[in-house]
């Protein structure tokens, strides 16, 4: 890319118009070459890196892409007559300019080094569901030199700087495991056939599309009669599901299946009610 000489007959580099045309040509060349390099690099990654969801690999990929684009931009600045002075400043600037640039780049560098710390310590992986100390939670979709992308319910993405993630307390629901679980309880009325109710709950859990398939052939989803409540009998079970699934979706799906099954089997779900007793007074 470096050292390309364009024919002088195409334009006069001493005029503003000529310099603008030259800049456009160099920019077009850099864009085409950068696109080709990125396509080759992405094909290489797709073919040779199987574990593309490894957080270190994902971070390195984004760093390399950023460097490729940065090299192209610097080449344009150095090669074009219109931007030669800017390019020289980048490499031969004074200490003051360097200090100003350093101060301006502090947040960027802070996020970059925080990203390196995250990929080295690996508190989470791509696909893990995490929660920060401020209550923000979601599934880790990507990590770049500047930020981490968390996907919440309804495909809402939250973009959080690496420096904030690195300084936060992280609750990882998927740490060093490929399966997650949620404990669920169901109340039924007194007098209910408990064996029947327990079977209905278990069948609903097993039939859910979110249930972990490998566990379904074993003693999956055992249901327990755990306590007597004021107006109900309490059943409980543990649902196992894949880390990438949102807990809210799993709970909603199981609750819908159990509610429909209870209604079909005539199993009552108790609810609180109040009896109001009216007394007649002698004055009335």
Secondary structure, 3 states (H helix, E strand, C coil): CCCCCCCHHHCCCCCHHHHHHHHHHHHHHHHHHHHHHHHHHHHHHHHHCCCCCCHHHHHHHHHHHHHHHHHHHHHHHHHCHHHHHHHHHHHHCCHHHHHHHHHHCHHHHHHHHHHHHHHHHCCCCCCCEEEECCCCEEEEEEECCCEEEEECHHHCEEEEEHHHHHHCCEEECCCCCCEEEEEEEEEECCCCCHHHHHHHHHHHHHHCCCECHHHCCCCCCCEEEEEECCCCEEEEEEEEEECCCCHHHHHHHHHHHHHHHHHHHCCCCCCCCCCCCCCCCCCC
